[in-house]
């Protein structure tokens, strides 16, 4: 993956669902489909494993509104545009 910076457009590579960590959103609800565009908000890592990078992303909802903040692993997003599935 190309090195990303805050504010970059990113695209979901898989279906991203709420694992229960996104408040106010039903557990297992789809937050982003493959190809959904979002914006990288922040970059961090796991406290238990500083080598494991985590990315905070805000995906666009299907109606075009901004969705909730979602924490993603690097392999769950890409800087390469792809069609929404």
C-alpha positions as CSV (number, residue, x, y, z in Angstrom):
1,X,0.0,0.0,0.0
2,X,1.1,3.5,-0.8
3,X,2.0,5.4,2.4
4,X,-1.1,7.2,3.4
5,X,-1.5,10.6,5.1
6,X,-4.3,12.1,7.1
7,X,-7.0,13.4,4.7
8,X,-6.2,11.0,1.9
9,X,-9.1,9.3,0.1
10,X,-9.2,5.5,0.8
11,X,-11.4,2.7,-0.4
12,X,-12.6,-0.4,1.5
13,X,-11.2,-3.6,0.1
14,X,-13.6,-5.8,2.1
15,X,-17.1,-5.5,3.6
16,X,-16.5,-3.7,6.9
17,X,-19.1,-4.4,9.6
18,X,-19.6,-3.0,13.1
19,X,-18.0,-5.5,15.5
20,X,-19.7,-3.7,18.4
21,X,-17.1,-1.0,18.8
22,X,-19.0,1.7,16.9
23,X,-21.5,3.3,19.3
24,X,-24.9,4.1,18.0
25,X,-24.7,1.6,15.2
26,X,-26.3,-1.8,15.2
27,X,-23.8,-4.7,15.8
28,X,-22.9,-6.4,12.5
29,X,-24.3,-3.5,10.5
30,X,-22.4,-2.9,7.2
31,X,-20.2,0.3,7.6
32,X,-18.6,0.1,4.2
33,X,-18.8,-2.2,1.1
34,X,-15.8,-3.1,-1.0
35,X,-15.0,0.0,-3.1
36,X,-16.7,2.5,-0.7
37,X,-14.8,5.7,-0.4
38,X,-13.7,7.2,2.8
39,X,-11.2,9.6,4.3
40,X,-8.3,8.7,6.5
41,X,-8.7,10.6,9.7
42,X,-5.8,9.3,11.8
43,X,-3.1,6.7,12.0
44,X,-2.1,4.8,15.2
45,X,-1.3,1.4,16.5
46,X,-2.4,-1.2,19.0
47,X,-1.2,-0.6,22.6
48,X,-0.4,-4.3,22.9
49,X,1.4,-4.5,19.6
50,X,3.0,-1.2,18.5
51,X,4.0,-2.8,15.2
52,X,0.3,-3.3,14.3
53,X,-0.8,-0.2,12.5
54,X,-4.5,0.9,12.8
55,X,-6.2,3.5,10.6
56,X,-9.2,5.6,11.6
57,X,-11.5,6.1,8.6
58,X,-14.7,7.9,8.0
59,X,-16.6,6.3,5.1
60,X,-19.3,7.9,3.0
61,X,-22.7,6.4,3.5
62,X,-24.8,5.2,0.6
63,X,-26.8,8.4,0.7
64,X,-23.6,10.4,0.5
65,X,-23.6,11.5,4.1
66,X,-20.5,11.0,6.3
67,X,-20.6,7.8,8.3
68,X,-19.2,7.1,11.7
69,X,-15.5,6.8,12.4
70,X,-14.3,3.2,11.9
71,X,-11.0,1.6,12.9
72,X,-9.4,-0.5,10.1
73,X,-6.4,-2.7,9.6
74,X,-4.2,-1.6,6.7
75,X,-5.3,-4.6,4.5
76,X,-8.9,-3.5,4.8
77,X,-8.4,-0.3,2.9
78,X,-6.5,0.8,-0.2
79,X,-5.5,4.1,-1.9
80,X,-6.5,2.6,-5.2
81,X,-10.0,3.4,-6.5
82,X,-12.2,0.4,-7.2
83,X,-15.9,-0.1,-8.1
84,X,-18.4,-0.4,-5.2
85,X,-19.7,-3.9,-4.9
